[in-house]
Amino acid sequence: MSSFRLAIIGGGPRALTILERLVEHRKQLPQHVSLHVVVIDPGNLGEGSHPTDQPSHLLINTLASQVTMRPPLSSVGDDSTPSVLDWAAEQRYRRHLGGARAPDGHEEQPVAERSHLPRVLLGEYLAAFGRQVVSALPLNIRVQHVRARAIDMRFENDVYAIGLDNGQTVFARYSVLAMGHGQRVQTAEDRRLAAFAHDKGAANPHLAYFASPYPIGKLDAIASDARVAIQGLGLTAHDVVSALTLGRGGTYRTEKSKLVYKASGREPRLWLCSRQALPFAARGVNQKGRTGRHICQFFTPQAVARLRARAMTLGDARIDFGTDLLPLLITEMAYAYRTAEGNEHVDVTGFTTTPEEIRLIRQILWPLEDEHFRSRAEFRRWFLAFMTNDLGEAYRGNRTSGVKAATDVLRDAREAFRAAVEYGGLTPASHRYFVEQFDPIVNRVAFGPPLRRNEEWLALFEAGILDVAGGAASRIDTPENEPNYRISLDYPDGPEYTAADVVISARLDKYSPRTDSSPLSANLLRRRLVRPFMNGEYHPSGIDIDENLRVKKADGRVHSRLWAVGFVVEGPHFYTHALPRPGIASRQTVDAERIVLGIFDDIATVDTTRSTATPDIRSEAVR
């Protein structure tokens, strides 16, 4: 029997989808050929960044009914597409206030269509799906999970040699990079803030700097009487706030239709700050069901293709986001707004936006555009009113509220964004604007937290646990003569400062092989096996790949048997971190299928009448 080996570096959801596609296309592998799949990951197979040992107060950002690992018509699961919600119900999972698993003696609730469930439950679902997909593989495809971290890769003797942190080396004809989220190397800002805590620690033992809050358990070291500055107001900040409130024994309850926080006494004082100091918009109550979505009429892949063809007549197929695409997107959002607010059919033919609709859409995207604040107190009043008004729109629902219908366009037009952005489809300057300025807006208004989380923040404001420090353009200073950080902002009425003992950077890092802290990334670059993805002189993030996800070497040549998928290719691809939705052939499935079919095509070209086995896993010094 001829034998081949595939190494998958990373054992999270992308690895599971590759395994699922191996099941789906298993008949393309002849019975006399065996494929040995080695999944390299120190964690449990399938869990990835959703480990089952994390606290249950951390929630899935997406509705559990809109997350699944089963693509349509999959051989795994008898062609059914159960979501995380369905699986949770099958497991007789119950929940209580805050979304955590119900302990004995607490009032329980069954999961519902609109439930945002704990991420630990998502981890359990992924692990269960992993066991199911492995058991569905045919006898000539076997999976071995190596609980180690890949730290090096070489290409020698026509195979990839993958060095592990346990001293072993895995040799494989085929390899896939699917490492998921990484951690940046220390920046100058990280070093400045960490050095201050080190140098002033004797004068203030509470001083600490966290370059990342994960794993979230390390925040347990923060003293209850500390003053904590949280840099960022997005989903990671919500995790931090949850860990330092619910994770400290605090509880929420409803009193007179209002959520109220009951402190445990172990919570530190929390201050929010960031470059924009804008809260992420709450998800609107879902009125579209599991698979419903806005059908775009103006901002579409077809419209992008027409713009690209027009640009090509001038000799360059790249287009400008602000000039060419943003007007179409604003029109699409205005169309969704009018449809939701109108109670009658809106004719697409001849549709034009009104000046008031344009003003409303711009207010959604750039709420600070016409705002000016003279003091922190003025900004704070605006901030709380902004959150309260946004929650009011969220309660109305994503079909009834014009605001939430418009923001849902930014989720549902994902394929148009991809058609425009991917593989350097924008001019370099426009690409920089999209990645560094507009995409954060998309995340803030369309991929915000569960509605419940923003309710909790308002309750924490009222309880005096949480507050906002400064406003847009606030900064963290390290004063020479004070043993504490200062959150500083210059207002027309004069500068204002807020003292803090702890600073937590609550932002996820983009992946770049240049700045990722893992030894594997550094060695892939050093050995010239990968190169950063570039659009002209601009590096948005990620490593370079071709349209079949094959990795490009430093000289631009393509590896024929090395692929990359997921977060490491966020750059040539766009929005790679979303998990699949029920009933949809997701990007994750499509990418995995390209890889699997590429492997099977290569196997078909090899003379299978002779053994082509590669060495087994063995111990050796990693060179």
N, C-alpha and C positions, 0 to 999 in steps of 0.2 A: 504494500500500500504506500502510495506517495503521501508525504506529509509536509504541511506548510504551517508557518506560525505567524499570527497576527498579535502585535503588542498594542494595547490601548493604554495610553498614559493618562490616567484620570478615570475614576470609577463612578462618576455621577450620572445624571439623567442622559447626557449625550452618549455615554458608553452603553447605557441600557437600550437606547434607540438603535444603536449599531447592532447590538445583539438581537433586537426584535426584527430588524431587517434581514439579519442572517437567517432567522427562522422563516421569514416571509419568502426568501429566495433560495431556500435550502436545496431545492431540486436542481438548481444549476450546478451544484457541487456533486460530481459523480461519486457513487458509493465507494469506489476504490481510492478515493482521495480523502484525506483527513485534514481538518483545520484545527489547530490548537490555538485558542484565544487566551492570551495572558493579559489580565486587567491589573494594572499597577496603581494601587491607591492604598494609603494607610488606613482609610476609614472603611466602613461597611459598604458593600457593593450597592450602588444605586443612590445612596444618600447624598453624596456630594456636599454642597454647602448647607444641607438641611439635616444635620446629625440628630439622632434620636435621644441624645443626652442633653439637649438644650432645654431651657425652661419653657413651660407650656404657655407663658403669657405672651410670647412672641408669635405674631399672627402672620398667616399667608396674606400677601397684599391683594391677590386676586381672589374672587369668589371661588370657593371650593368646587362649585358646580361647573366652573369654566376651566378646570385644569384636569388633564388626563394624560396618561402615557400611551394610550392605545389609539393608534391612527385608524381611520375608517377602513373597514374590510380587512382588518388584521387577522392573521391566523392565530395569534395569541389572544385568547379570550372569546373564541367562537364568533368573531365579527362584531362583537359588542364594543361599545365605547364608554364604559363606566368612568365617571369622573371621580375625583378625590371624595366628593360628597357622597356618591353612591357607595364607594368602598367604606367610608366612615359609617354610613348607615348599616351596611352589612356586618360591620364589626360591633354593632350596637354601641357605638360611641355616643356619649352624651356630653353636653357642655353646660357651663354655668357662667355667671356674669364675668366678663373679662375675656371669655373665650377659652379659658384653661380647662383641662380635663377635670370633670367633677369629682371631688373627693367624697369619701363616705360622709353622710350626714348633711350634705348640701343639696339644695333644690336643683334639680336637673332639668334640662330642656333637650328635646331631640334636635338633631341638626336640621336645618331648613335650607331652602333653595338660595336664600340670600346670606348664608353663613360664611364668615371669614374664619377659618379654623386655624388652630395652632400649627406652626411650622414643624414642630416635632411630629405631628400627625402626618404631615406631608412626607417627612423622612421615613416614617413607618410604611406609608403607601409605596414609596419608591423602592424600599427594601423588599416589600412583598411582591411588587411587580418584577423586581430583579430575580427573585426565586422562581417566579412563574415562567419568565422568559427563558431562564437557563434550563428549567425542566422540559421546556418545549423543543429544545434543540435536538436534532437527530444525533444518532450515535457517532457519526463521523465528524461532528463538531463538538468539541469539549472546551469548557471554560475553566481556567485556573485563576483565582484571585490571589495576587501577591500583595500582602500587606506591608508595603514599603513605599518610599518616595523616590521617584526617579530624579537623579541629580546630574546625569551626563548622558550623552548620546554620541556614538561614533558610527561612521559608515565604513565597514571594512569587510573584505572577502564577500562582497555582494549581499551583506545583511546589515541590519541595524543592531548595534551593540549598545544596550541601554544599561548604564550603571545605576545601581540602587544604593540608598543610604545604609543598607545592611551589609554591604560588601559583595553582594551578588551582581551578576550581569545577566540580562535577558537578551538572547539573540533572536531576531525575528526578520523574516523576509519583508513583512508589511508592518507599518507603524502608523498610529494615529495620535496626534497631540490633542487632548481633550481635557486640559488641566483645570479649566474653570477659573474662578476668581483668584487673583494673586494679591500680593502686598508690595507696595513700593519700597525702594531703598530710601533711606533717610534723605529728606530734602534739607536745604539750608534752614527753612522754617522749622522743620522737625527738630533739627539740632539746636536751634536757638531756644525753643520752648523747653526742650528736655534739659538743656544745660542750665537754664534758670532754676528749674526744680531741683537739680542736683546742687547747684551752688548756694541756694537760699534755704535748703532743706533744714539746716540746723535752726534757723530762725522761725521756720513755719513747717512743722512735720506733716501738715496736710498737703503740701505742694506735690503735684504730680502732673505729668503730661502723658496722655494716651494717643499715640499716632493712629490707633485703630481701636474701636471698642470690642472687637471680636478676638477670641471667644468671649461672649458677653459676661461670663462668670468672673472675669478679672476685675470688673467694676465693683465687685463685692468688697474690694480693699478700700474703697472710698469711705471716709468717715462720715457719720450722719450729720456732724456739725460743719462739714465742709461746704464751701461755695463753689459750684460747678458751672463752668462755661462750656456749652455745647456748640461747637462750630458746625453749622449746617442745620437746616430745618426740614430735611427730607425724611425718607423712610428709615435711614440709619438712625437719625435723631429720634424718631419714634421708638425704635428699639431701646435706645439709651434711656429715654424717659420712662419707658415701661419697666426696664430693669431696676431703675432707682426709685420706683414708686410701688407698682404691683410686686416687683421682685423683692421689695423690702417689707412686704406684709400689708401694704395699704389696700384698701378696697373701695369699690364704687357701689353706690346704691341710688335708686331713683326715689326722689322726694318731690311730690307735686309735679310730676311729669318732667323733672329736671334731674340731670345726673349730678351727683354730689360725691366728692372724694372724702373718705375718712382716713386720715393719716395714721400710720402706726407709730410715728415718733422717730423712726429710723431713717427717714428720707433726708438727704441733703437739700440745700436750696439750689434750684436749677435756673440757669440763665441761657436763653437762646440768642445766638448771634451768627451772622454770616455776611457775605458780600452784598446780598440783596435783602436779607431779613424778611423774606416772603414765605408764609406758610404754604405747604403743599395743599392743593385743593382736595376736598373730600370726594370720594367716589359717590356718584349719584346712585340712589336706590335703583337697582336693575329692573327695568320693565321690558327688557328685550329677550328674556329667557336665556338658555344656555348658548345658543348659536346665533341669535339675532345680532344684526349689526347695521350700521348706516351704509347704504349703497351709494358710493360716491358717484357724482355726475360730472364734476369739473376737474377735481384733483385726482387723476387716474393714471395708471401706467401708460394707457394709450395717449393721454395728453402729454406725458413726459416724452414718449417716443416721438410725437410730432415736433415738440420743441427741440429734441436732439437732432432730428432730421433737418430742421431749419438751420440749426447751428452748424451742422456739418457742411452746408452749402458755403459757409464762410471759412471752412477748413479745419474746424475744431468742434468735435461732438459734445464737448463739455458745456454745461449750461450754468446759469447764475441763479442761485436759489432766491435771492431777494428780488431780482428783476423779473425772472421768468416764472418762478413757481409760487412765491408767496402771494401774489394777487389771486392765483387760482385757489390756493388754500383758504384765503380769507373769504372768497366767494362761496366755497364749499361749506365753510363754517356758518356763514350767513344764511345759506340755503337750509341747513339743518336747524338753525335757530328759528327761522320763519316757519318752517314746517311744524316744529314743536309748539310754538306759541300760537299758531294760526287756527287750528280746529278745522281746516279745510285743505284740500289738495293744492299744492303749490306747483304750478306749471314750470317745468324745467326750461322749456323753449322760451327763449327771450328773457330768461331770468337775469336781473341785474340787482346789485346791492344798493340799498339806500344809504345816504350819508350817516343816518342814525345807526344802521346795522354795522357799518364799518367802524363807527365809534365804539359800539358795544363789543365787537370782536377785538379791537385793539385794547380795550379795557381789560378783557380776559387775558390777553397775552402780555400786555405791558401795564399792569395796574398802577405803577409808580410814575408813569409817563408824565402826568400832569399834576403830581402831588408834590408839595413842598412842606417841610416840617421845621418848626423853629426850636423844638425841644424834644427830649425823649418822651415826656409825658404826652405830647401831641401825637408822636408816632405810635405810642402804645395804644391810645384811644382808637386810632385808625386801624391798627393791627387787629384788635379785638373785634371791631365792627366788621372788618374784612372777613375774619373767620366766621363770625355769626351769620353774615349775609350769605357766605358760601354754603354753610350748612343748610340754610333755608332753601337754597336752590337744590342741594343734594337730596333733601327730604322730598322735593317735588318729583324727582325721578329723572332718568336719562332719556325718556321719551316726552315727558310733560314739560320739563324745564328747558327753555331755550338755551340757557347757559350750559347745562350739562349735556344737552344734545350736541351743541357746538363743540364742546371739549372732547366728546366721544369720537368726533371725526378724526382727531389726532391719533386715536388708537386704531380706528377702523380703516384708515388710509395708509396703513403700514406698508402695503405693497407698492404704493405710489412713491412713498419715501425711499424705499429700497431701489426702485427703478431709477430714481433721480441720483441717489448718493453713492451707490455701491461701485466698487472698482474705479474710483476717481471720476465719477460721472459729473461732478461739479467742478467749476474752475477752482484752482487751489485757494484763492482768497475767499471765494464763496463757501468752499468746504470748511475752511477755518471758522467762518461766521456760523455756519450751521452747527458744527460740533461744539464750539465753545460758547455760543450765545443762544442759538435757537433751540437746540436739542434739550438743554436744561429747562427751557420754558415748557417744552412738550412734556417732559417728565413731571414738572411741577403741576401743570393744570390737568393732565390726562392720566397720570399713573401715580396718583396720590394714595394716601392711606385709606383703609376702611373708614367709613363715616364715623363709626364708633370712636376711632382714635382721636379725631378732632373734637368730638364731644368731651373726651377725657381731658384733652389739653385745656379746654375752657373751664372744666371743673377744677383742674390743678391751678389755673390762674386765680380762680376765686378762692381756693384754699390757701393761697400764698406760698405754694410749693414751686410753681413755675412762673417765669416772667421773661420778657424780651428785653435784652440789653442793647440800647442804641437803636440803630436802624440800618439802612443801606450804607455800605462802605465803612462799617465798624471794623476795628482792628484790635489785635491782642498785643498790648505793650508789656515790656518787662522792665519796670522802673528800677534804676540802680539803688535807690534808697528805700525801697519797700519790699517786704517779703511776701508779695502776692502779685499775681498777674493783674493787669487792668484792661478791661474792655472799654475802648475809647472811641469817641465819635465827636466830630466838630459840628455843632449846630450854629445857626445864626445867633441864637441867644447866648452862645458860649459853649466851650467844650464840656462834655459830660463823661464821667468815668464810673465804672462798676468794678469793684474788686472781686477777684476769684482766686481760689486756692488750687483748683483742678481745671485743666483744659482737656477736653475730649474732641478729637477730630472725628466728626461723624459724617464722613464722606467715603464712598467706595472709590477705589482707584481704578482708573482705566488700565488696561493691560498694554504694556509695551515691553519688548525684549530689552530695550535700553534701560528701563527703570525698574523692572520687576526684580524683587530681591531673591528669587529662587536661584540656586546654583544651576538648575537645568537651563533656565533662560540665558544665563551668562555663558554657559558652555555651548549652547546652540549657536549663539552669536560668535563666540570665539572660534568655534570649529567651522564657521561659515556655512552651516547647514540651513540657516534661516536668514532673512533680512527684514527689517522693519518695512511695513507698507508705507509707501510714499505717494502723494499726489503732488507732483512737481517737487517743491522744496518743503511741502507741508506733510508732517507725520501725524495723522489723527489718532492712531493707536494701532495695535495689532501687528501680526506678521503677514507677509505677502503670500498670496495664493493665486492659483489660476481659477478659472470658472468651474473646474471639477474638484476644487478644494485641495489640489496637490500643492505642497509647499514649494516655494521658490528659494533657491539657494542664494548666497550673497552675490553671485555673478549673474543672477537672473534666470539661470537654467532651472528647469522644473524637476523635482524628484518624481520618479515614476511610481514609487511605492511608499511615499510618506505624505500623509494628509493631515489637515488641521481643521478643527470644528469648534464652534461655540465661542466663548468669550475671548479666546486668543486670536480670533480673526475679526473681532469688532474693530473695523477700520476698512478693510475691503468689503466686509459685510456690514449690515446695519441691524441693530436690535436683535442680537443673537441670544439674549438671556431669557426671553419669554418661553415658558413651558407651553406645550401644545394645548389646544382647545378641543373639546369633543366635536366630532363630525367634520373636522377640517384636516386636510393634508398639510400639516404645519411645516415651517421651514426646517425645524429640527429633523423631521422624518425625511424630507426631500434631501437634505444634506447627507444624512446617514445612508440613504439609498444610493446616492452617487458613489460614496466610499465603498459600500459593499459590492456594488456592480463592478466597480473598478478592480477590486480584489479578485472577484470571480473571473473577470475578463483576462486578467494576468495569469491566473491559474490555468485557464483554458489554453493559453499559448505555450505553456510549459509541457515538455514531454512527460506525461504522467505514467509512462511505462517504466520509468526508472525512479528511484528514490531521490527526492530533493529535500530530505529532512535537514533541518537546521539544528544546531546543538541544543541540548536541554539547558534549563537554568542550572548554573553552576557557580560556585564561589570562586572569585578571583579578585585581585586588586583592581580597583577602578583607576585606569590611567587617564 
